[in-house]
Amino acid sequence: MAGGVMQKSGGGNGRRRRRGGAQPMAEINITPFVDVMLVLLIIFMVAAPLLTVGVPVELPKTAAQALPAEQEEPLTVTITAEGGVQIMTTETPRQELVAKLRAVADEREGDRVFLRADGSVPYSAVMEIMGALNAGGFSNIGLVTDIGGPTLDGSGN
């Protein structure tokens, strides 16, 4: 906030008179505030896309609505097109998956996990990983898809 002084306009016979005839300016200069807010807005707009899990997969499309946001950062397990499994962004061998999931489940409050699988991955491979998630202590599994897919009633694309 910038504070300045304004020169008193001539005339007037006021009892209280400041030295030099100056009185405090009663206006607030909001230009620096707006500049700072715009810089913060740009920083957050650039940083927000980087906060999502960055494993490239081609998600299948569905007509289902998105799930509401949570307080705790959701655990994400990804099955890539090549069949690899990643917990968040860490590549994990399938034989170690259940042990690592149990260790993660002990540290987390909730049992929700999001499963992302490339659309080209066979259904049996997805079900195998879902079984490992259940054995690892996660019973609340959400399947991640893209919106805008076909609907069975013919109203979608």
Kinemage of the C-alpha trace (Angstrom):
@kinemage 1
@onewidth
@group {chain A} dominant
@subgroup {mainchain}
@vectorlist {calphas} color= white
{ca met a 1} P 0.000 0.000 0.000
{ca ala a 2} L 1.329 3.342 -0.942
{ca gly a 3} L 0.684 6.303 1.240
{ca gly a 4} L 1.342 9.781 0.039
{ca val a 5} L 0.447 13.323 0.790
{ca met a 6} L -1.801 15.725 -0.989
{ca gln a 7} L -1.240 19.421 -0.980
{ca lys a 8} L -4.001 21.312 0.687
{ca ser a 9} L -5.876 23.505 -1.679
{ca gly a 10} L -5.564 27.154 -0.943
{ca gly a 11} L -7.864 29.086 1.321
{ca gly a 12} L -9.636 27.833 4.372
{ca asn a 13} L -9.047 28.907 7.880
{ca gly a 14} L -8.857 25.534 9.657
{ca arg a 15} L -7.853 25.366 13.290
{ca arg a 16} L -5.722 22.258 12.953
{ca arg a 17} L -3.193 22.765 10.313
{ca arg a 18} L -0.288 20.461 9.573
{ca arg a 19} L 3.142 21.698 8.880
{ca gly a 20} L 3.713 22.590 5.279
{ca gly a 21} L 0.011 22.517 4.511
{ca ala a 22} L 0.040 18.802 3.564
{ca gln a 23} L -2.522 16.235 4.649
{ca pro a 24} L -2.436 12.425 4.258
{ca met a 25} L -3.827 10.942 1.037
{ca ala a 26} L -6.913 8.848 1.691
{ca glu a 27} L -6.699 6.795 -1.545
{ca ile a 28} L -5.174 3.308 -1.857
{ca asn a 29} L -3.090 2.529 -4.909
{ca ile a 30} L -4.155 -0.999 -5.943
{ca thr a 31} L -1.910 -1.255 -9.019
{ca pro a 32} L 0.901 -3.163 -7.203
{ca phe a 33} L -1.695 -5.497 -5.683
{ca val a 34} L -3.177 -6.270 -9.111
{ca asp a 35} L 0.319 -6.849 -10.552
{ca val a 36} L 1.147 -9.376 -7.816
{ca met a 37} L -2.201 -11.163 -8.254
{ca leu a 38} L -1.685 -11.495 -12.018
{ca val a 39} L 1.794 -12.947 -11.519
{ca leu a 40} L 0.426 -15.468 -8.988
{ca leu a 41} L -2.402 -16.373 -11.349
{ca ile a 42} L 0.064 -17.120 -14.144
{ca ile a 43} L 2.258 -19.193 -11.819
{ca phe a 44} L -0.692 -21.311 -10.682
{ca met a 45} L -1.997 -21.738 -14.229
{ca val a 46} L 1.387 -23.084 -15.317
{ca ala a 47} L 1.921 -25.264 -12.229
{ca ala a 48} L -1.570 -26.846 -11.989
{ca pro a 49} L -1.224 -29.242 -14.970
{ca leu a 50} L 2.109 -30.450 -13.583
{ca leu a 51} L 0.463 -31.681 -10.365
{ca thr a 52} L -1.318 -34.597 -12.049
{ca val a 53} L 0.282 -38.001 -12.536
{ca gly a 54} L 2.226 -37.785 -15.774
{ca val a 55} L 2.186 -41.338 -17.130
{ca pro a 56} L 1.006 -41.195 -20.746
{ca val a 57} L -1.845 -43.638 -21.387
{ca glu a 58} L -4.732 -43.550 -23.839
{ca leu a 59} L -7.750 -43.745 -21.487
{ca pro a 60} L -10.967 -45.284 -22.793
{ca lys a 61} L -13.979 -42.975 -23.060
{ca thr a 62} L -17.169 -43.406 -21.041
{ca ala a 63} L -20.415 -41.563 -20.343
{ca ala a 64} L -19.948 -41.757 -16.540
{ca gln a 65} L -19.628 -38.547 -14.504
{ca ala a 66} L -16.399 -37.576 -12.718
{ca leu a 67} L -15.920 -38.392 -9.024
{ca pro a 68} L -15.874 -35.557 -6.467
{ca ala a 69} L -12.503 -34.317 -5.171
{ca glu a 70} L -10.997 -35.615 -1.916
{ca gln a 71} L -8.890 -34.144 0.886
{ca glu a 72} L -6.034 -36.692 0.625
{ca glu a 73} L -4.070 -36.998 -2.608
{ca pro a 74} L -5.451 -40.088 -4.325
{ca leu a 75} L -3.246 -43.103 -4.907
{ca thr a 76} L -3.019 -43.862 -8.617
{ca val a 77} L -2.017 -47.184 -10.151
{ca thr a 78} L -1.398 -47.152 -13.908
{ca ile a 79} L -1.225 -50.008 -16.399
{ca thr a 80} L 0.666 -48.864 -19.494
{ca ala a 81} L 0.045 -50.065 -23.044
{ca glu a 82} L 3.146 -52.281 -22.759
{ca gly a 83} L 1.683 -53.988 -19.666
{ca gly a 84} L 3.913 -52.256 -17.100
{ca val a 85} L 2.465 -51.280 -13.714
{ca gln a 86} L 3.227 -48.003 -11.962
{ca ile a 87} L 2.251 -46.848 -8.475
{ca met a 88} L 1.930 -43.085 -8.899
{ca thr a 89} L 5.009 -42.546 -11.134
{ca thr a 90} L 7.191 -45.406 -9.833
{ca glu a 91} L 7.539 -48.480 -12.056
{ca thr a 92} L 6.741 -51.583 -9.988
{ca pro a 93} L 7.311 -55.233 -10.958
{ca arg a 94} L 4.095 -57.293 -10.787
{ca gln a 95} L 5.546 -59.788 -8.279
{ca glu a 96} L 6.269 -56.921 -5.815
{ca leu a 97} L 2.965 -55.113 -6.351
{ca val a 98} L 0.954 -56.598 -3.458
{ca ala a 99} L 3.774 -56.053 -0.928
{ca lys a 100} L 4.229 -52.422 -1.966
{ca leu a 101} L 0.473 -51.812 -1.905
{ca arg a 102} L 0.254 -53.206 1.632
{ca ala a 103} L 3.051 -50.864 2.734
{ca val a 104} L 1.286 -47.896 1.139
{ca ala a 105} L -2.085 -48.906 2.645
{ca asp a 106} L -0.558 -48.907 6.141
{ca glu a 107} L 0.521 -45.274 5.687
{ca arg a 108} L -2.732 -43.936 4.215
{ca glu a 109} L -5.968 -42.989 5.950
{ca gly a 110} L -8.386 -44.030 3.201
{ca asp a 111} L -8.629 -47.135 1.071
{ca arg a 112} L -9.464 -45.336 -2.195
{ca val a 113} L -7.246 -45.952 -5.201
{ca phe a 114} L -7.639 -44.916 -8.831
{ca leu a 115} L -6.787 -47.461 -11.519
{ca arg a 116} L -5.733 -46.054 -14.881
{ca ala a 117} L -5.313 -48.530 -17.733
{ca asp a 118} L -4.528 -47.956 -21.370
{ca gly a 119} L -7.488 -48.817 -23.606
{ca ser a 120} L -5.435 -51.469 -25.417
{ca val a 121} L -4.745 -53.473 -22.222
{ca pro a 122} L -6.765 -56.734 -22.093
{ca tyr a 123} L -9.603 -56.950 -19.573
{ca ser a 124} L -7.934 -59.919 -17.853
{ca ala a 125} L -4.809 -57.845 -17.108
{ca val a 126} L -6.941 -55.083 -15.571
{ca met a 127} L -8.798 -57.605 -13.405
{ca glu a 128} L -5.482 -59.138 -12.304
{ca ile a 129} L -4.283 -55.733 -11.071
{ca met a 130} L -7.661 -55.094 -9.397
{ca gly a 131} L -7.218 -58.370 -7.504
{ca ala a 132} L -3.739 -57.243 -6.433
{ca leu a 133} L -5.179 -53.912 -5.255
{ca asn a 134} L -7.762 -55.754 -3.173
{ca ala a 135} L -5.117 -58.072 -1.730
{ca gly a 136} L -2.984 -55.006 -0.945
{ca gly a 137} L -5.723 -53.505 1.234
{ca phe a 138} L -7.567 -51.253 -1.199
{ca ser a 139} L -11.243 -52.105 -1.589
{ca asn a 140} L -12.445 -48.736 -2.902
{ca ile a 141} L -11.187 -48.822 -6.493
{ca gly a 142} L -12.127 -46.143 -9.023
{ca leu a 143} L -11.548 -46.784 -12.721
{ca val a 144} L -10.276 -43.673 -14.526
{ca thr a 145} L -11.635 -42.922 -18.001
{ca asp a 146} L -12.016 -39.946 -20.318
{ca ile a 147} L -15.425 -38.330 -20.693
{ca gly a 148} L -17.373 -38.158 -23.938
{ca gly a 149} L -17.609 -41.841 -24.789
{ca pro a 150} L -20.580 -43.692 -26.246
{ca thr a 151} L -23.693 -44.451 -24.203
{ca leu a 152} L -25.851 -47.541 -24.472
{ca asp a 153} L -29.062 -45.544 -24.901
{ca gly a 154} L -27.772 -43.918 -28.094
{ca ser a 155} L -27.746 -40.354 -26.731
{ca gly a 156} L -23.918 -40.072 -26.702
{ca asn a 157} L -21.479 -39.830 -29.603
